[in-house]
Amino acid sequence: VAFTTNLLLSPFPAWRATATEERAEIIERAADLMAERRFELNALEILEASKPWLEADADISEAIDFCRYYAREMRQLDRPRVTQAVPGERCVQRWTPRGAGVVIAPWNFPLAILCGMTVAPVVAGNTVIMKPAEQTSVLAGALMDIFVEAGVPAGVINLLTGHGEEVGAHLVAHPQIDFIAFTGSRSVGLKIWETAGRTPPGQANLKKIVCEMGGKNALIIDNDADLDEAIPAALYSAFGFSGQKCSALSRLIVLEEIHDEFV
């Protein structure tokens, strides 16, 4: 992982200076390429991640939407905000890129979350190491090919595969990483917070953490529930996703008065 410094820091000034409109157009091109290769990406999701067909296609759709959404939002954010609330004082607020970051993605939304967490900082002018879950590295490779074809300059997005406890841990602690975007388990997320909170020699600023950690919500069936709606919804949530959603049903709470009828 010694390439971190050269690959991320060398292209950062030029990418930061690239016009927002150009960055947004590149990310939108990536969305168009994903749309063109929809069936190929679907097949990879089904093969590598064991996604049900419908869920695989939904994941591709979400990745495409992320690209178009963040490109559109960045155009809005790029406009300076000028206020003159105090007489004789003019304040200008402008967003600037933070630097070099690492994206650590989970296996259960192998394209959507990886893509979304990557394009958001990239379209804002940052450089990124994209670290996918080791279970879905082939799909991440296909996404990287799309970014390259869309015109992302060399070194702006860098695909790095490997086991999270080795590669991810090294990157999180690296003094030249400015921000970390993570989606995954609570235990790993807490470890990232702990590690990133330390400031080793050579680190120029405090690391920014965007951390979405895993959880499980129960489905509660109340006494006045419409069972014609509740039963199919419970069955689909439990068995429609191959267990690959944090919102997939794994705990069902049914109130006593309606329990027998529901069962």
C-alpha positions as CSV (number, residue, x, y, z in Angstrom):
1,V,0.0,0.0,0.0
2,A,3.1,2.2,-0.3
3,F,1.7,3.8,-3.5
4,T,-0.8,5.9,-1.4
5,T,1.3,9.0,-1.4
6,N,2.2,9.3,-5.1
7,L,-1.1,8.1,-6.6
8,L,-3.3,10.3,-4.4
9,L,-1.3,13.4,-3.8
10,S,0.2,13.9,-7.2
11,P,-3.1,14.2,-9.2
12,F,-4.9,16.1,-6.5
13,P,-3.9,19.7,-7.4
14,A,-4.9,19.2,-11.1
15,W,-8.1,17.5,-10.3
16,R,-9.0,20.1,-7.7
17,A,-8.4,22.8,-10.3
18,T,-10.5,21.0,-12.9
19,A,-13.8,22.8,-13.6
20,T,-16.8,21.5,-11.7
21,E,-18.8,21.2,-14.9
22,E,-16.1,18.9,-16.4
23,R,-15.9,16.7,-13.3
24,A,-19.7,16.4,-13.3
25,E,-19.8,15.5,-17.0
26,I,-17.3,12.7,-16.4
27,I,-19.4,11.2,-13.6
28,E,-22.5,11.5,-15.7
29,R,-20.7,9.6,-18.5
30,A,-19.9,6.9,-16.0
31,A,-23.7,6.7,-15.4
32,D,-24.4,6.4,-19.1
33,L,-21.8,3.6,-19.4
34,M,-23.4,1.7,-16.5
35,A,-26.8,2.1,-18.2
36,E,-25.4,0.7,-21.4
37,R,-23.8,-2.3,-19.6
38,R,-26.7,-2.9,-17.3
39,F,-27.1,-6.6,-18.2
40,E,-23.4,-7.3,-17.9
41,L,-23.3,-5.7,-14.5
42,N,-26.5,-7.5,-13.5
43,A,-24.8,-10.8,-14.4
44,L,-21.8,-10.0,-12.3
45,E,-23.9,-9.2,-9.3
46,I,-25.8,-12.4,-9.6
47,L,-22.7,-14.5,-10.1
48,E,-20.4,-12.9,-7.6
49,A,-22.8,-11.6,-4.9
50,S,-25.6,-14.1,-5.3
51,K,-28.1,-11.3,-5.8
52,P,-31.7,-12.1,-6.8
53,W,-32.3,-10.8,-10.3
54,L,-34.6,-8.0,-9.2
55,E,-32.3,-6.9,-6.5
56,A,-29.2,-6.9,-8.8
57,D,-31.0,-4.6,-11.3
58,A,-32.1,-2.3,-8.4
59,D,-28.5,-2.1,-7.3
60,I,-27.3,-1.0,-10.8
61,S,-30.1,1.5,-10.9
62,E,-29.1,3.0,-7.6
63,A,-25.4,3.3,-8.7
64,I,-26.6,5.1,-11.9
65,D,-28.8,7.4,-9.8
66,F,-25.9,8.2,-7.4
67,C,-23.7,9.4,-10.3
68,R,-26.4,11.7,-11.7
69,Y,-27.5,13.0,-8.3
70,Y,-24.0,13.9,-7.1
71,A,-23.1,15.5,-10.4
72,R,-26.2,17.7,-10.2
73,E,-25.7,18.5,-6.5
74,M,-22.1,19.5,-7.1
75,R,-23.1,22.1,-9.7
76,Q,-25.3,23.6,-7.0
77,L,-22.6,23.5,-4.3
78,D,-20.1,25.1,-6.6
79,R,-22.0,28.4,-6.6
80,P,-20.4,30.8,-4.0
81,R,-22.8,32.0,-1.3
82,V,-22.5,35.7,-0.7
83,T,-24.0,37.4,2.3
84,Q,-24.0,41.1,3.4
85,A,-25.9,40.8,6.7
86,V,-23.6,43.3,8.5
87,P,-23.3,46.8,7.0
88,G,-19.9,47.2,5.4
89,E,-19.1,43.5,5.5
90,R,-19.3,41.1,2.6
91,C,-18.9,37.4,3.3
92,V,-18.3,34.8,0.6
93,Q,-18.6,31.1,1.4
94,R,-17.2,28.5,-1.0
95,W,-16.8,24.8,-0.7
96,T,-13.3,23.4,-1.5
97,P,-12.1,19.8,-1.9
98,R,-10.6,18.2,1.3
99,G,-7.8,16.1,-0.2
100,A,-7.2,12.4,-0.5
101,G,-9.6,9.8,0.9
102,V,-10.4,6.1,1.2
103,V,-13.7,4.5,0.5
104,I,-14.4,1.2,2.3
105,A,-17.5,-0.5,0.9
106,P,-19.6,-3.6,1.9
107,W,-20.5,-6.7,-0.1
108,N,-24.3,-6.5,0.2
109,F,-24.7,-3.5,-2.2
110,P,-21.6,-4.2,-4.2
111,L,-22.1,-1.5,-6.9
112,A,-24.4,1.1,-5.5
113,I,-22.7,1.8,-2.2
114,L,-19.2,1.5,-3.6
115,C,-20.1,3.8,-6.5
116,G,-22.0,6.3,-4.4
117,M,-19.3,6.7,-1.7
118,T,-16.7,7.1,-4.5
119,V,-18.3,9.6,-6.9
120,A,-19.5,12.0,-4.2
121,P,-16.0,13.0,-3.1
122,V,-14.5,12.6,-6.6
123,V,-17.0,15.0,-8.3
124,A,-16.2,17.5,-5.5
125,G,-12.5,17.5,-6.5
126,N,-11.0,14.9,-4.2
127,T,-8.9,11.8,-5.0
128,V,-9.9,8.4,-3.7
129,I,-8.7,4.9,-3.0
130,M,-11.6,2.6,-3.6
131,K,-11.4,-0.4,-1.4
132,P,-14.3,-2.9,-2.2
133,A,-15.3,-5.8,0.0
134,E,-13.1,-8.8,-0.9
135,Q,-16.2,-10.8,-1.7
136,T,-17.1,-8.6,-4.7
137,S,-13.8,-7.5,-6.1
138,V,-14.6,-8.5,-9.7
139,L,-17.6,-6.2,-9.8
140,A,-15.4,-3.4,-8.4
141,G,-13.0,-4.0,-11.2
142,A,-15.8,-3.6,-13.7
143,L,-16.8,-0.3,-12.1
144,M,-13.1,0.9,-12.2
145,D,-13.1,0.1,-15.9
146,I,-16.2,2.3,-16.4
147,F,-14.6,5.2,-14.5
148,V,-11.5,5.0,-16.7
149,E,-13.5,4.9,-19.9
150,A,-15.7,7.8,-18.7
151,G,-12.5,9.9,-18.5
152,V,-11.5,10.0,-14.8
153,P,-7.8,10.9,-15.0
154,A,-5.2,8.4,-13.8
155,G,-4.7,8.5,-10.0
156,V,-8.0,10.2,-9.2
157,I,-9.8,6.9,-8.4
158,N,-7.5,4.0,-7.4
159,L,-8.9,0.5,-7.0
160,L,-7.2,-1.4,-4.2
161,T,-8.5,-4.9,-3.4
162,G,-7.7,-7.0,-0.4
163,H,-8.9,-8.0,3.1
164,G,-10.4,-5.1,5.1
165,E,-8.6,-6.0,8.3
166,E,-5.3,-5.6,6.5
167,V,-5.7,-3.1,3.7
168,G,-8.5,-1.1,5.2
169,A,-6.8,-0.8,8.6
170,H,-3.6,0.4,7.0
171,L,-5.3,3.1,5.0
172,V,-7.5,4.4,7.9
173,A,-4.3,4.9,9.9
174,H,-2.3,6.5,7.1
175,P,-1.3,10.1,7.9
176,Q,-1.9,11.3,4.4
177,I,-5.5,10.2,4.2
178,D,-7.8,13.2,4.8
179,F,-11.2,11.5,4.9
180,I,-12.7,8.0,5.2
181,A,-16.1,6.9,3.9
182,F,-17.2,3.6,5.3
183,T,-20.3,1.4,5.2
184,G,-20.2,-1.9,7.1
185,S,-20.5,-3.4,10.6
186,R,-20.7,-1.6,13.9
187,S,-17.5,-3.2,15.2
188,V,-15.4,-2.1,12.2
189,G,-17.0,1.3,12.2
190,L,-16.1,1.9,15.8
191,K,-12.5,0.8,15.2
192,I,-12.3,3.3,12.3
193,W,-13.5,6.1,14.5
194,E,-11.0,5.1,17.2
195,T,-8.0,4.9,14.7
196,A,-8.9,8.0,12.8
197,G,-9.1,10.0,16.0
198,R,-5.4,9.7,16.5
199,T,-3.1,12.3,14.8
200,P,0.3,10.7,14.0
201,P,3.4,12.7,12.9
202,G,3.1,13.9,9.4
203,Q,-0.7,14.2,9.4
204,A,-1.7,17.7,8.3
205,N,-5.3,17.9,9.5
206,L,-8.0,16.0,11.4
207,K,-9.6,13.2,9.4
208,K,-13.2,13.5,8.4
209,I,-15.3,10.3,8.9
210,V,-18.5,9.4,7.1
211,C,-19.6,6.2,8.8
212,E,-22.7,4.1,8.2
213,M,-22.8,1.2,10.5
214,G,-24.9,-2.0,10.4
215,G,-28.0,-2.6,12.3
216,K,-31.2,-4.6,12.3
217,N,-34.7,-3.3,12.7
218,A,-37.6,-5.4,13.9
219,L,-40.9,-5.4,12.1
220,I,-43.8,-4.8,14.6
221,I,-47.3,-6.1,13.7
222,D,-49.8,-4.1,15.7
223,N,-53.3,-5.2,16.7
224,D,-54.9,-3.1,14.0
225,A,-52.5,-4.2,11.2
226,D,-54.0,-4.9,7.8
227,L,-52.9,-8.6,7.5
228,D,-53.5,-8.6,3.7
229,E,-50.6,-6.1,3.6
230,A,-48.5,-7.1,6.6
231,I,-48.1,-10.8,5.8
232,P,-46.9,-10.5,2.2
233,A,-44.6,-7.6,3.2
234,A,-43.1,-9.7,6.1
235,L,-42.5,-12.7,3.8
236,Y,-40.9,-10.6,1.1
237,S,-38.7,-8.7,3.5
238,A,-37.5,-12.0,5.1
239,F,-36.9,-14.0,1.9
240,G,-36.8,-11.6,-1.1
241,F,-33.2,-10.2,-0.6
242,S,-31.1,-13.3,0.1
243,G,-30.6,-11.7,3.5
244,Q,-28.5,-9.0,1.8
245,K,-30.1,-5.9,3.3
246,C,-29.8,-4.3,6.7
247,S,-33.6,-3.8,6.4
248,A,-34.2,-7.5,5.5
249,L,-36.5,-9.0,8.1
250,S,-34.8,-11.1,10.7
251,R,-36.9,-10.2,13.8
252,L,-40.7,-10.2,13.8
253,I,-42.6,-8.8,16.8
254,V,-46.4,-9.7,16.8
255,L,-48.7,-8.3,19.4
256,E,-50.5,-11.0,21.4
257,E,-54.1,-10.1,20.4
258,I,-53.3,-10.6,16.7
259,H,-50.6,-13.3,17.0
260,D,-52.6,-16.4,16.3
261,E,-54.4,-14.9,13.3
262,F,-51.2,-13.6,11.9
263,V,-49.4,-17.0,12.2
